[in-house]
Amino acid sequence: MAVPGDPRSAGAAGARFFCTAGRGLEPFLMREVRARLAATQVEYISGKVFFTTCSDLNMLKKLKSAERLFLLIKKQFPLTVSSRSKGKIFNEIQRLVNDDPESWLNAITIWKNLLQLDAEKEKVSQRDANPLKRKTEENGTIVAKILKAEQIHEIQENRECLLEKQIEKETLEQGDFITERERFQAQSQNNVAKAIDAHDQNALTFRVSCRCSGAVAQTCTAQEVGRIIGIALKKQFGWKADLRTPNVEIFIHLNDVYSVVGIPVLRVPLASRAYIKTAGLRSTIAWAMASLAEIKDVYYVGADVSDSQLQGASDNLKAAGLKDKIELLKVSVIELPLPSESVNTIISDIPFGKKFKLGKDIKSILQEMERVLHIGGTIVLLLSEDHDRCLKGCEDGSIPLTSKGSHTEKKPGLEKCLTPKENAGPSESVSPSSEASNQERFDRMPPFGSLVPVERYKVSLGKTGAFIYKYKKSHSCAR
């Protein structure tokens, strides 16, 4: 029987997902899910992008601009909490489960199939890639006979000790091929497969994680919401709560704009890259900047004056297997040892902090970048809000520009919140006055010498805001 949204049987319908994204990165994630996953029905609310895709888990794991990945259970309008008793609010929260139990069962089935299909592919991949493991499995009968012989001939203590050491060594070697994540997934998949079986529905264990903000948070706590949802799930489906080692986690986000319920598909956030050993700029911001630069096949050079930063970069390159493809130089960005007009693309996180002299230093940095950049080349910069204000005062005059692909431009792929389907829930939009102000601010941004700004995005770095600017070099510069 075909299950709606099942990646094995849904065909063109696909399954419905959503990803969390840093504020300002929604346009990048929308473009990426379309390009990488052939996603449809793409829409966003602040901090989240929703989409439908037939892609398997292996493809979903490759998303670079997303923080976390969820399978969507439901998205709807916010709870009505004004002038209502707490008991009525609790009843409305329970209805998230009771009004549409089939959507919960379908989502659990889709989630199970995603994990099972991924586990099967990984198993085949490991079998093909690990001849030592295959050899160990093929010799399993021989090892079993040896163990049996040891039990029979207990008097041969010396021989028994030797065989035990050999078996222990083989076990450790085989264990190298099994990661902690694989062990968890294998255990989880086995438990879920049993729980989803029609004859063993009550075996599923779960826990609930909640986020509440706005009027909902003033009325009830996240712990209360989690408890209410947990009780409703136990009564509706017979599932059992397990806060430590559940089969499945249920995620709920309630605020004044929407109510969203989903299942985290992966334990580890997508933004946690295994090859990043030394943390620096957040991986999603770095990917957004690189995607704007539209890098092709190139020779890479990284530059910094800090030994610790260069060492961290070197560790990351080694972990990613790129040590021989990127050269690191200990040089100042205002004195690059490169010929004029010798570089096609520059990506830079302009230094932040009190030691950085904004007015003088940012002008020197841009002048040096302008010097080494080829005509028609691209510069992508991450600027603090102070940088942004300072840069506007670096040169007099301004040229009205059209924002090609800017955050406020109304064009395919960046539609104004993309009108949601009926009953799909609201999409959060930027007010027309805010859009006009943002566009006006961008249009007032003057070129810097031969560097002409073409795109601008306001993004969040956590507690602080920042801007990503893309420049193009229009002509040769004389310094």
JOMO-V292147 format. One record per residue. N is the residue number from 1. RES is the residue in one small letter. OMEGA is omega in whole degrees, 0 to 359 (999 if undefined). Layout:
n: [N N]
res: [RES RES]
omega: [OMEGA OMEGA]
This chain:
n: [1 2 3 4 5 6 7 8 9 10 11 12 13 14 15 16 17 18 19 20 21 22 23 24 25 26 27 28 29 30 31 32 33 34 35 36 37 38 39 40 41 42 43 44 45 46 47 48 49 50 51 52 53 54 55 56 57 58 59 60 61 62 63 64 65 66 67 68 69 70 71 72 73 74 75 76 77 78 79 80 81 82 83 84 85 86 87 88 89 90 91 92 93 94 95 96 97 98 99 100 101 102 103 104 105 106 107 108 109 110 111 112 113 114 115 116 117 118 119 120 121 122 123 124 125 126 127 128 129 130 131 132 133 134 135 136 137 138 139 140 141 142 143 144 145 146 147 148 149 150 151 152 153 154 155 156 157 158 159 160 161 162 163 164 165 166 167 168 169 170 171 172 173 174 175 176 177 178 179 180 181 182 183 184 185 186 187 188 189 190 191 192 193 194 195 196 197 198 199 200 201 202 203 204 205 206 207 208 209 210 211 212 213 214 215 216 217 218 219 220 221 222 223 224 225 226 227 228 229 230 231 232 233 234 235 236 237 238 239 240 241 242 243 244 245 246 247 248 249 250 251 252 253 254 255 256 257 258 259 260 261 262 263 264 265 266 267 268 269 270 271 272 273 274 275 276 277 278 279 280 281 282 283 284 285 286 287 288 289 290 291 292 293 294 295 296 297 298 299 300 301 302 303 304 305 306 307 308 309 310 311 312 313 314 315 316 317 318 319 320 321 322 323 324 325 326 327 328 329 330 331 332 333 334 335 336 337 338 339 340 341 342 343 344 345 346 347 348 349 350 351 352 353 354 355 356 357 358 359 360 361 362 363 364 365 366 367 368 369 370 371 372 373 374 375 376 377 378 379 380 381 382 383 384 385 386 387 388 389 390 391 392 393 394 395 396 397 398 399 400 401 402 403 404 405 406 407 408 409 410 411 412 413 414 415 416 417 418 419 420 421 422 423 424 425 426 427 428 429 430 431 432 433 434 435 436 437 438 439 440 441 442 443 444 445 446 447 448 449 450 451 452 453 454 455 456 457 458 459 460 461 462 463 464 465 466 467 468 469 470 471 472 473 474 475 476 477 478 479]
res: [m a v p g d p r s a g a a g a r f f c t a g r g l e p f l m r e v r a r l a a t q v e y i s g k v f f t t c s d l n m l k k l k s a e r l f l l i k k q f p l t v s s r s k g k i f n e i q r l v n d d p e s w l n a i t i w k n l l q l d a e k e k v s q r d a n p l k r k t e e n g t i v a k i l k a e q i h e i q e n r e c l l e k q i e k e t l e q g d f i t e r e r f q a q s q n n v a k a i d a h d q n a l t f r v s c r c s g a v a q t c t a q e v g r i i g i a l k k q f g w k a d l r t p n v e i f i h l n d v y s v v g i p v l r v p l a s r a y i k t a g l r s t i a w a m a s l a e i k d v y y v g a d v s d s q l q g a s d n l k a a g l k d k i e l l k v s v i e l p l p s e s v n t i i s d i p f g k k f k l g k d i k s i l q e m e r v l h i g g t i v l l l s e d h d r c l k g c e d g s i p l t s k g s h t e k k p g l e k c l t p k e n a g p s e s v s p s s e a s n q e r f d r m p p f g s l v p v e r y k v s l g k t g a f i y k y k k s h s c a r]
omega: [181 179 180 178 179 182 179 188 187 180 183 182 179 178 184 182 164 178 171 181 175 181 182 180 180 179 179 180 178 179 183 181 175 185 187 186 186 185 176 179 182 178 180 164 187 178 182 176 181 181 177 181 174 183 178 185 179 178 179 180 185 179 185 184 182 175 180 183 181 168 186 172 176 174 184 181 183 176 177 187 184 175 179 180 181 180 178 177 179 178 180 177 179 182 175 178 191 185 184 182 182 179 178 181 177 180 179 180 178 180 179 181 176 181 181 179 178 180 178 179 179 180 178 180 180 180 179 186 185 180 179 179 178 181 179 180 180 180 183 180 180 179 179 179 179 179 179 179 179 180 181 184 182 183 180 188 182 180 180 180 180 181 179 179 179 180 178 179 179 179 178 179 180 181 179 183 184 181 179 179 181 179 179 182 180 179 181 182 178 180 181 180 178 184 182 178 185 183 185 184 186 184 182 175 187 166 184 173 187 168 179 176 179 184 180 181 178 182 181 182 176 179 179 178 179 180 181 178 179 179 180 180 179 181 185 188 182 178 183 179 177 186 186 184 181 173 186 175 177 181 180 176 181 174 184 184 185 170 183 177 180 178 174 184 182 177 184 178 178 183 178 183 182 183 178 180 178 184 176 175 182 188 182 177 179 180 179 179 180 180 176 181 178 183 175 175 186 170 187 172 176 184 175 179 184 178 182 178 179 178 177 178 179 178 179 178 179 180 182 181 183 185 184 184 181 179 179 181 174 182 176 180 178 176 182 180 184 178 176 178 182 185 180 185 175 175 184 168 185 184 175 172 184 182 182 181 190 188 184 189 183 177 179 180 181 178 179 176 179 181 186 185 177 176 184 181 187 170 175 185 168 185 172 178 176 176 183 179 182 184 180 180 182 181 179 176 178 179 178 183 171 183 182 179 179 185 185 182 179 181 181 179 179 181 182 176 175 185 184 176 178 181 180 181 186 170 183 184 174 183 180 180 179 178 181 179 180 180 179 179 178 182 178 181 184 172 176 184 179 181 183 178 180 178 182 179 172 184 180 174 183 180 182 176 180 179 170 178 174 179 171 177 187 182 179 179 179 180 999]
